Amino acid sequence: MTKASELREMSDEQLAVVLKETTESLFRLKIQAQTERLDAPSELRKHRQMVARVKTIQTERARTKRQEQAPQEAKR
């Protein structure tokens, strides 16, 4: 799995792709866990953590953009 520092170096578009792929993979793992035995149940946890990491980084970026825009709007 990718570290948070590696994720922070990615662009917004790359993060969106990683989030989509990880979410889809997590969905497939959940279905597989319900219908049959998983080879590595720890993969569920790893994928959930990856989704959380990506969403956290996206939220941080959105927050910094809002904070950068707020002082500019106050000057107007």
MMTF fields as JSON, N, C-alpha, C and O atoms, coordinates in Angstrom:
{
  "mmtfVersion": "1.0.0",
  "mmtfProducer": "UNKNOWN",
  "numBonds": 303,
  "numAtoms": 304,
  "numGroups": 76,
  "numChains": 1,
  "numModels": 1,
  "chainsPerModel": [1],
  "groupsPerChain": [76],
  "chainIdList": ["A"],
  "bondAtomList": [4, 2, 8, 6, 12, 10, 16, 14, 20, 18, 24, 22, 28, 26, 32, 30, 36, 34, 40, 38, 44, 42, 48, 46, 52, 50, 56, 54, 60, 58, 64, 62, 68, 66, 72, 70, 76, 74, 80, 78, 84, 82, 88, 86, 92, 90, 96, 94, 100, 98, 104, 102, 108, 106, 112, 110, 116, 114, 120, 118, 124, 122, 128, 126, 132, 130, 136, 134, 140, 138, 144, 142, 148, 146, 152, 150, 156, 154, 160, 158, 164, 162, 168, 166, 172, 170, 176, 174, 180, 178, 184, 182, 188, 186, 192, 190, 196, 194, 200, 198, 204, 202, 208, 206, 212, 210, 216, 214, 220, 218, 224, 222, 228, 226, 232, 230, 236, 234, 240, 238, 244, 242, 248, 246, 252, 250, 256, 254, 260, 258, 264, 262, 268, 266, 272, 270, 276, 274, 280, 278, 284, 282, 288, 286, 292, 290, 296, 294, 300, 298],
  "bondOrderList": [1, 1, 1, 1, 1, 1, 1, 1, 1, 1, 1, 1, 1, 1, 1, 1, 1, 1, 1, 1, 1, 1, 1, 1, 1, 1, 1, 1, 1, 1, 1, 1, 1, 1, 1, 1, 1, 1, 1, 1, 1, 1, 1, 1, 1, 1, 1, 1, 1, 1, 1, 1, 1, 1, 1, 1, 1, 1, 1, 1, 1, 1, 1, 1, 1, 1, 1, 1, 1, 1, 1, 1, 1, 1, 1],
  "groupList": [{"groupName": "MET", "atomNameList": ["N", "CA", "C", "O"], "elementList": ["N", "C", "C", "O"], "formalChargeList": [0, 0, 0, 0], "bondAtomList": [1, 0, 2, 1, 3, 2], "bondOrderList": [1, 1, 2], "singleLetterCode": "M", "chemCompType": "L-PEPTIDE LINKING"}, {"groupName": "THR", "atomNameList": ["N", "CA", "C", "O"], "elementList": ["N", "C", "C", "O"], "formalChargeList": [0, 0, 0, 0], "bondAtomList": [1, 0, 2, 1, 3, 2], "bondOrderList": [1, 1, 2], "singleLetterCode": "T", "chemCompType": "L-PEPTIDE LINKING"}, {"groupName": "LYS", "atomNameList": ["N", "CA", "C", "O"], "elementList": ["N", "C", "C", "O"], "formalChargeList": [0, 0, 0, 0], "bondAtomList": [1, 0, 2, 1, 3, 2], "bondOrderList": [1, 1, 2], "singleLetterCode": "K", "chemCompType": "L-PEPTIDE LINKING"}, {"groupName": "ALA", "atomNameList": ["N", "CA", "C", "O"], "elementList": ["N", "C", "C", "O"], "formalChargeList": [0, 0, 0, 0], "bondAtomList": [1, 0, 2, 1, 3, 2], "bondOrderList": [1, 1, 2], "singleLetterCode": "A", "chemCompType": "L-PEPTIDE LINKING"}, {"groupName": "SER", "atomNameList": ["N", "CA", "C", "O"], "elementList": ["N", "C", "C", "O"], "formalChargeList": [0, 0, 0, 0], "bondAtomList": [1, 0, 2, 1, 3, 2], "bondOrderList": [1, 1, 2], "singleLetterCode": "S", "chemCompType": "L-PEPTIDE LINKING"}, {"groupName": "GLU", "atomNameList": ["N", "CA", "C", "O"], "elementList": ["N", "C", "C", "O"], "formalChargeList": [0, 0, 0, 0], "bondAtomList": [1, 0, 2, 1, 3, 2], "bondOrderList": [1, 1, 2], "singleLetterCode": "E", "chemCompType": "L-PEPTIDE LINKING"}, {"groupName": "LEU", "atomNameList": ["N", "CA", "C", "O"], "elementList": ["N", "C", "C", "O"], "formalChargeList": [0, 0, 0, 0], "bondAtomList": [1, 0, 2, 1, 3, 2], "bondOrderList": [1, 1, 2], "singleLetterCode": "L", "chemCompType": "L-PEPTIDE LINKING"}, {"groupName": "ARG", "atomNameList": ["N", "CA", "C", "O"], "elementList": ["N", "C", "C", "O"], "formalChargeList": [0, 0, 0, 0], "bondAtomList": [1, 0, 2, 1, 3, 2], "bondOrderList": [1, 1, 2], "singleLetterCode": "R", "chemCompType": "L-PEPTIDE LINKING"}, {"groupName": "ASP", "atomNameList": ["N", "CA", "C", "O"], "elementList": ["N", "C", "C", "O"], "formalChargeList": [0, 0, 0, 0], "bondAtomList": [1, 0, 2, 1, 3, 2], "bondOrderList": [1, 1, 2], "singleLetterCode": "D", "chemCompType": "L-PEPTIDE LINKING"}, {"groupName": "GLN", "atomNameList": ["N", "CA", "C", "O"], "elementList": ["N", "C", "C", "O"], "formalChargeList": [0, 0, 0, 0], "bondAtomList": [1, 0, 2, 1, 3, 2], "bondOrderList": [1, 1, 2], "singleLetterCode": "Q", "chemCompType": "L-PEPTIDE LINKING"}, {"groupName": "VAL", "atomNameList": ["N", "CA", "C", "O"], "elementList": ["N", "C", "C", "O"], "formalChargeList": [0, 0, 0, 0], "bondAtomList": [1, 0, 2, 1, 3, 2], "bondOrderList": [1, 1, 2], "singleLetterCode": "V", "chemCompType": "L-PEPTIDE LINKING"}, {"groupName": "PHE", "atomNameList": ["N", "CA", "C", "O"], "elementList": ["N", "C", "C", "O"], "formalChargeList": [0, 0, 0, 0], "bondAtomList": [1, 0, 2, 1, 3, 2], "bondOrderList": [1, 1, 2], "singleLetterCode": "F", "chemCompType": "L-PEPTIDE LINKING"}, {"groupName": "ILE", "atomNameList": ["N", "CA", "C", "O"], "elementList": ["N", "C", "C", "O"], "formalChargeList": [0, 0, 0, 0], "bondAtomList": [1, 0, 2, 1, 3, 2], "bondOrderList": [1, 1, 2], "singleLetterCode": "I", "chemCompType": "L-PEPTIDE LINKING"}, {"groupName": "PRO", "atomNameList": ["N", "CA", "C", "O"], "elementList": ["N", "C", "C", "O"], "formalChargeList": [0, 0, 0, 0], "bondAtomList": [1, 0, 2, 1, 3, 2], "bondOrderList": [1, 1, 2], "singleLetterCode": "P", "chemCompType": "L-PEPTIDE LINKING"}, {"groupName": "HIS", "atomNameList": ["N", "CA", "C", "O"], "elementList": ["N", "C", "C", "O"], "formalChargeList": [0, 0, 0, 0], "bondAtomList": [1, 0, 2, 1, 3, 2], "bondOrderList": [1, 1, 2], "singleLetterCode": "H", "chemCompType": "L-PEPTIDE LINKING"}],
  "groupTypeList": [0, 1, 2, 3, 4, 5, 6, 7, 5, 0, 4, 8, 5, 9, 6, 3, 10, 10, 6, 2, 5, 1, 1, 5, 4, 6, 11, 7, 6, 2, 12, 9, 3, 9, 1, 5, 7, 6, 8, 3, 13, 4, 5, 6, 7, 2, 14, 7, 9, 0, 10, 3, 7, 10, 2, 1, 12, 9, 1, 5, 7, 3, 7, 1, 2, 7, 9, 5, 9, 3, 13, 9, 5, 3, 2, 7],
  "groupIdList": [1, 2, 3, 4, 5, 6, 7, 8, 9, 10, 11, 12, 13, 14, 15, 16, 17, 18, 19, 20, 21, 22, 23, 24, 25, 26, 27, 28, 29, 30, 31, 32, 33, 34, 35, 36, 37, 38, 39, 40, 41, 42, 43, 44, 45, 46, 47, 48, 49, 50, 51, 52, 53, 54, 55, 56, 57, 58, 59, 60, 61, 62, 63, 64, 65, 66, 67, 68, 69, 70, 71, 72, 73, 74, 75, 76],
  "secStructList": [7, 7, 7, 2, 2, 2, 2, 2, 6, 1, 7, 2, 2, 2, 2, 2, 2, 2, 2, 2, 2, 2, 2, 2, 2, 2, 2, 2, 2, 2, 2, 2, 2, 2, 2, 1, 7, 7, 1, 7, 6, 2, 2, 2, 2, 2, 2, 2, 2, 2, 2, 2, 2, 2, 2, 2, 2, 2, 2, 2, 2, 2, 2, 2, 2, 2, 2, 2, 2, 2, 2, 2, 2, 2, 2, 7],
  "xCoordList": [0.837, 0.0, 0.885, 2.067, 0.287, 0.986, 1.002, 0.023, 2.119, 2.234, 1.564, 1.343, 1.245, 0.594, 1.496, 1.008, 2.797, 3.713, 3.708, 3.806, 3.593, 3.523, 2.2, 2.157, 1.142, -0.158, -0.17, -0.79, 0.501, 0.535, 1.257, 0.991, 2.167, 2.898, 2.059, 2.418, 0.954, 0.102, -0.767, -1.039, -1.196, -2.109, -3.525, -3.786, -4.42, -5.807, -6.451, -7.229, -6.115, -6.68, -6.184, -6.952, -4.895, -4.328, -4.961, -5.253, -5.174, -5.808, -7.222, -7.646, -7.944, -9.311, -9.307, -10.179, -8.327, -8.233, -7.898, -8.487, -6.956, -6.579, -7.778, -8.024, -8.517, -9.699, -10.734, -11.302, -10.981, -11.969, -11.543, -12.346, -10.281, -9.791, -9.838, -10.237, -9.432, -9.415, -10.821, -11.068, -11.749, -13.136, -13.753, -14.46, -13.477, -14.009, -13.417, -14.123, -12.137, -11.478, -12.03, -12.228, -12.273, -12.842, -14.235, -14.589, -15.02, -16.356, -16.288, -17.027, -15.378, -15.232, -14.798, -15.274, -13.895, -13.442, -14.578, -14.688, -15.421, -16.547, -17.525, -18.019, -17.791, -18.681, -18.07, -18.752, -16.791, -16.098, -16.1, -16.228, -15.961, -15.956, -17.308, -17.381, -18.38, -19.714, -20.036, -20.787, -19.469, -19.833, -18.857, -19.231, -17.616, -16.621, -15.527, -15.539, -14.617, -13.529, -12.446, -12.04, -11.986, -10.927, -9.563, -9.33, -8.667, -7.296, -6.568, -5.819, -6.803, -6.142, -7.168, -7.379, -7.799, -8.807, -8.228, -8.965, -6.931, -6.308, -6.383, -6.209, -6.64, -6.765, -7.948, -7.887, -9.014, -10.159, -9.715, -10.041, -8.986, -8.52, -7.576, -7.675, -6.669, -5.716, -6.428, -6.057, -7.449, -8.184, -9.001, -9.079, -9.606, -10.345, -9.404, -9.758, -8.22, -7.249, -6.79, -6.591, -6.623, -6.208, -7.283, -6.97, -8.536, -9.636, -9.626, -9.8, -9.427, -9.394, -8.219, -8.365, -7.059, -5.891, -6.155, -5.88, -6.688, -6.934, -7.962, -7.777, -9.043, -10.075, -9.537, -9.91, -8.667, -8.063, -7.226, -7.306, -6.431, -5.584, -6.441, -6.131, -7.503, -8.401, -9.05, -9.193, -9.439, -10.046, -9.043, -9.382, -7.809, -6.762, -6.552, -6.438, -6.503, -6.289, -7.465, -7.267, -8.669, -9.849, -9.851, -10.212, -9.451, -9.427, -8.385, -8.655, -7.205, -6.179, -6.608, -6.308, -7.306, -7.797, -8.809, -8.788, -9.706, -10.701, -10.029, -10.44, -9.006, -8.313, -7.538, -7.414, -7.019, -6.311, -7.275, -6.925, -8.48, -9.464, -10.128, -10.54, -10.244, -10.946, -10.269, -10.972, -8.94, -8.324, -8.489, -8.597, -8.508, -8.674, -10.07, -10.241, -11.064, -12.445, -12.65, -13.466, -11.923, -12.057, -11.501, -11.969, -10.524, -9.909, -10.812, -10.652, -11.748, -12.613, -13.611, -14.406],
  "yCoordList": [-1.185, 0.0, 1.253, 1.208, 2.332, 3.588, 4.332, 4.321, 4.972, 5.759, 7.114, 7.555, 7.765, 9.065, 10.089, 10.949, 10.012, 10.966, 10.807, 11.793, 9.569, 9.33, 9.846, 10.374, 9.698, 10.187, 11.712, 12.278, 12.378, 13.844, 14.401, 15.528, 13.619, 14.059, 13.937, 14.505, 13.208, 13.003, 14.229, 15.022, 14.366, 15.45, 15.083, 13.954, 16.055, 15.815, 14.738, 13.915, 14.756, 13.778, 12.367, 11.405, 12.264, 10.96, 10.426, 9.235, 11.317, 10.905, 10.396, 9.406, 11.069, 10.644, 9.25, 8.432, 8.981, 7.662, 6.6, 5.52, 6.903, 5.946, 5.668, 4.522, 6.706, 6.531, 5.646, 4.751, 5.888, 5.087, 3.626, 2.727, 3.39, 2.017, 1.287, 0.125, 1.974, 1.357, 1.072, 0.032, 1.989, 1.795, 0.603, -0.207, 0.509, -0.62, -1.943, -2.947, -1.936, -3.139, -3.537, -4.72, -2.545, -2.804, -3.405, -4.329, -2.886, -3.417, -4.899, -5.733, -5.201, -6.591, -7.495, -8.624, -6.999, -7.785, -8.043, -9.137, -7.04, -7.208, -8.257, -9.096, -8.193, -9.195, -10.582, -11.542, -10.677, -11.962, -12.475, -13.679, -11.582, -11.997, -12.571, -13.468, -12.05, -12.537, -13.869, -14.683, -14.08, -15.26, -16.422, -17.58, -16.113, -17.179, -16.74, -15.618, -17.612, -17.322, -16.494, -16.803, -15.442, -14.602, -15.234, -15.853, -15.071, -15.557, -14.716, -15.238, -13.408, -12.49, -11.485, -10.437, -11.793, -10.876, -9.504, -8.523, -9.44, -8.164, -7.164, -5.963, -7.65, -6.754, -5.798, -4.658, -6.249, -5.363, -4.141, -3.005, -4.385, -3.295, -2.369, -1.148, -2.94, -2.127, -1.22, -0.058, -1.752, -0.947, 0.155, 1.279, -0.175, 0.86, 1.977, 3.153, 1.62, 2.627, 3.49, 4.695, 2.866, 3.623, 4.625, 5.766, 4.215, 5.126, 6.301, 7.45, 6.022, 7.075, 8.025, 9.239, 7.482, 8.327, 9.282, 10.479, 8.747, 9.576, 10.649, 11.809, 10.279, 11.261, 12.339, 13.507, 11.947, 12.911, 13.922, 15.123, 13.446, 14.343, 15.263, 16.446, 14.732, 15.563, 16.642, 17.782, 16.302, 17.273, 18.346, 19.528, 17.935, 18.905, 19.898, 21.102, 19.395, 20.273, 21.234, 22.415, 20.733, 21.588, 22.676, 23.822, 22.314, 23.27, 24.363, 25.539, 23.991, 25.004, 25.921, 27.115, 25.391, 26.236, 27.243, 28.408, 26.79, 27.699, 28.771, 29.931, 28.401, 29.369, 30.376, 31.538, 29.947, 30.859, 31.828, 32.984, 31.37, 32.229, 33.185, 34.273, 32.821, 33.655, 35.017, 36.027, 35.104, 36.431, 37.289, 38.511, 36.666, 37.41, 37.996, 39.118, 37.255, 37.736, 38.849, 39.745, 38.798, 39.812, 41.154, 42.205, 41.13, 42.362, 43.07, 44.271, 42.369, 42.96, 43.897, 44.47],
  "zCoordList": [0.0, 0.0, 0.0, 0.342, -0.383, -0.515, 0.815, 1.562, 1.092, 2.312, 2.117, 0.989, 3.226, 3.163, 2.487, 1.754, 2.72, 2.095, 0.576, -0.154, 0.102, -1.34, -1.898, -3.01, -1.143, -1.588, -1.663, -2.564, -0.737, -0.731, -1.951, -2.369, -2.525, -3.709, -4.978, -6.009, -4.918, -6.087, -6.346, -5.443, -7.597, -7.952, -7.488, -7.071, -7.571, -7.175, -8.051, -7.57, -9.339, -10.258, -9.931, -9.949, -9.634, -9.282, -8.002, -7.897, -7.024, -5.773, -6.027, -5.432, -6.905, -7.217, -7.841, -7.547, -8.701, -9.335, -8.293, -8.295, -7.407, -6.349, -5.451, -5.077, -5.108, -4.255, -4.947, -4.321, -6.225, -6.957, -7.029, -6.779, -7.372, -7.49, -6.142, -6.068, -5.098, -3.773, -3.283, -2.673, -3.545, -3.137, -3.864, -3.264, -5.16, -5.928, -5.446, -5.344, -5.156, -4.662, -3.295, -3.017, -2.45, -1.124, -1.262, -0.53, -2.193, -2.436, -2.832, -2.308, -3.773, -4.212, -3.068, -2.948, -2.229, -1.079, -0.097, 0.456, 0.121, 1.04, 0.52, 1.273, -0.783, -1.383, -1.256, -0.897, -1.552, -1.461, -0.026, 0.198, 0.943, 2.341, 2.747, 3.587, 2.146, 2.475, 1.792, 2.328, 0.62, -0.148, -0.007, -0.194, 0.32, 0.464, 1.428, 1.933, 1.665, 2.593, 1.897, 0.777, 2.572, 2.022, 2.269, 3.308, 1.299, 1.481, 2.532, 3.357, 2.481, 3.414, 3.948, 3.338, 5.065, 5.625, 5.993, 6.089, 6.196, 6.541, 5.387, 5.597, 4.175, 3.026, 3.189, 2.729, 3.835, 4.088, 4.888, 4.542, 5.936, 6.796, 6.032, 6.151, 5.254, 4.49, 3.501, 3.336, 2.845, 1.875, 2.566, 2.069, 3.709, 4.452, 4.888, 4.807, 5.347, 5.772, 4.606, 4.757, 3.439, 2.256, 1.857, 1.518, 1.891, 1.576, 2.561, 2.156, 3.822, 4.833, 4.606, 4.752, 4.251, 3.982, 2.825, 2.918, 1.743, 0.558, 0.871, 0.503, 1.544, 1.878, 2.823, 2.713, 3.743, 4.656, 3.89, 4.15, 2.958, 2.17, 1.299, 1.158, 0.722, -0.079, 0.783, 0.339, 1.995, 2.903, 3.3, 3.358, 3.574, 3.92, 2.786, 3.019, 1.568, 0.412, 0.23, -0.058, 0.398, 0.258, 1.335, 1.066, 2.538, 3.635, 3.379, 3.624, 2.893, 2.621, 1.485, 1.516, 0.48, -0.612, -0.099, -0.493, 0.791, 1.369, 2.213, 2.18, 2.964, 3.808, 2.97, 3.357, 1.831, 0.957, 0.289, 0.052, -0.016, -0.68, 0.297, -0.106, 1.546, 2.524, 2.699, 2.687, 2.861, 2.997, 1.735, 1.831, 0.573, -0.661, -0.753, -1.228, -0.308, -0.332, 0.699, 0.485, 1.804, 2.832, 2.353, 2.79, 1.475, 0.969, -0.024, -0.243, -0.627, -1.648, -1.088, -1.834]
}
